[in-house]
Amino acid sequence: MRDDIGIGIIDVYTQDDLTACISNLPVTTNTILVSDTKNKLPDHFNVKKYGNGVPFATLRNWIISQFRLQGNIKHIFLVNSNQITKDTTIFDKIIKTAETFGTRLIFGPEVSILSIEDDEKNIELHLSEKINSDFIYISNDVVSEIGYFDERFFNTKNLDVLDYIERLREKKIHTPTGFNPMIVGDIQTTKSKIQKLNYKEMVDRDKTVDMSYAYFLHKYRYIPTQNDPKPVSNDDLMKVLEELQTNYGSK
């Protein structure tokens, strides 16, 4: 595996999930782990234990900061511990897709609603109307432009990611509303429930969850899955993709 790739495991599921996740990842010295569970952690690579119910954004940001400190990592993968990667070549494939189409933030497997093919490089970009934040690819240069995930979105799994997308769209360096680049490959997701400390689902939410949604509503004037903005037309999508590929894709 190329040495400019960093893989960060986010331990928020069961002990068995963590073991399966690690055992199916490619062997690389650029693998680190951050945990917010009571699971027993391996000691053969860089590990950070929180254990006090910090935001998801904090776990993501710690991984990103560690890789940026190394100086040589250009491609960062944030992998939740419920992900079992059966095809270890998928990391190189994702980077090729990102570099071909200029899409520098790509999410885990979801339902594809559209695919765009680059005939010259024989590769497709798949797009979904949803995001799966259990598996995220982010280019280091995106972090240089946008910064880190917003840790004020407490006790939610995706709001900090949706906020990041909106910040990228404001700078016109992400696909437009209704379309998100997605990973296609042999990645399995376990059915375990989140074991992250103090995490609340919407069904048993507390004020920290409500405050996060209120903050998102204040910033963007919509609540995800309730009154999302209308997707752009396919023509507008193709225009943005052309701009992304021209400005950020490999020449």
LINZI-V503026 format. One record per backbone hydrogen bond with DSSP energy under -0.5 kcal/mol. NH is the residue of the N-H (numbers start at 0). CO is the residue of the C=O. If there is no record, write none. Layout:
BEGIN
nh=NH co=CO
nh=NH co=CO
END
This chain:
BEGIN
nh=4 co=1
nh=5 co=74
nh=6 co=29
nh=7 co=5
nh=7 co=76
nh=8 co=6
nh=8 co=31
nh=9 co=78
nh=10 co=8
nh=10 co=33
nh=11 co=9
nh=17 co=13
nh=18 co=14
nh=19 co=15
nh=20 co=16
nh=21 co=17
nh=22 co=18
nh=23 co=19
nh=23 co=20
nh=24 co=21
nh=27 co=25
nh=30 co=28
nh=31 co=6
nh=32 co=45
nh=33 co=8
nh=34 co=47
nh=35 co=10
nh=47 co=32
nh=49 co=34
nh=49 co=47
nh=50 co=34
nh=55 co=155
nh=57 co=54
nh=58 co=54
nh=59 co=55
nh=60 co=56
nh=61 co=57
nh=62 co=58
nh=63 co=59
nh=64 co=60
nh=65 co=61
nh=66 co=62
nh=67 co=63
nh=68 co=64
nh=69 co=65
nh=70 co=66
nh=72 co=66
nh=73 co=3
nh=73 co=71
nh=74 co=3
nh=75 co=137
nh=76 co=5
nh=77 co=135
nh=78 co=7
nh=78 co=76
nh=79 co=77
nh=79 co=133
nh=80 co=9
nh=82 co=79
nh=83 co=187
nh=84 co=82
nh=85 co=83
nh=85 co=185
nh=86 co=185
nh=87 co=85
nh=89 co=86
nh=90 co=87
nh=92 co=88
nh=93 co=89
nh=94 co=90
nh=95 co=91
nh=96 co=92
nh=97 co=93
nh=98 co=94
nh=99 co=95
nh=100 co=96
nh=101 co=97
nh=102 co=97
nh=103 co=101
nh=105 co=136
nh=106 co=180
nh=107 co=131
nh=107 co=134
nh=111 co=109
nh=112 co=126
nh=113 co=126
nh=115 co=124
nh=117 co=122
nh=118 co=116
nh=121 co=117
nh=122 co=117
nh=124 co=115
nh=125 co=123
nh=125 co=181
nh=126 co=113
nh=127 co=179
nh=132 co=130
nh=134 co=131
nh=135 co=77
nh=136 co=105
nh=137 co=75
nh=138 co=103
nh=139 co=73
nh=141 co=138
nh=142 co=138
nh=143 co=139
nh=144 co=140
nh=145 co=141
nh=146 co=142
nh=150 co=148
nh=152 co=149
nh=153 co=151
nh=155 co=152
nh=160 co=157
nh=161 co=157
nh=162 co=158
nh=163 co=159
nh=164 co=160
nh=165 co=161
nh=166 co=162
nh=167 co=163
nh=168 co=164
nh=169 co=165
nh=170 co=166
nh=171 co=168
nh=172 co=167
nh=178 co=175
nh=179 co=127
nh=181 co=125
nh=182 co=106
nh=186 co=184
nh=187 co=83
nh=189 co=81
nh=194 co=11
nh=195 co=11
nh=196 co=35
nh=198 co=195
nh=203 co=200
nh=204 co=201
nh=208 co=205
nh=209 co=205
nh=210 co=206
nh=211 co=207
nh=212 co=208
nh=213 co=209
nh=214 co=210
nh=215 co=211
nh=216 co=212
nh=217 co=213
nh=218 co=214
nh=219 co=215
nh=220 co=216
nh=225 co=222
nh=226 co=222
nh=231 co=176
nh=236 co=232
nh=237 co=233
nh=238 co=234
nh=239 co=235
nh=240 co=236
nh=241 co=237
nh=242 co=238
nh=243 co=239
nh=244 co=240
nh=245 co=241
nh=246 co=242
nh=247 co=243
nh=248 co=243
nh=248 co=244
nh=249 co=98
END
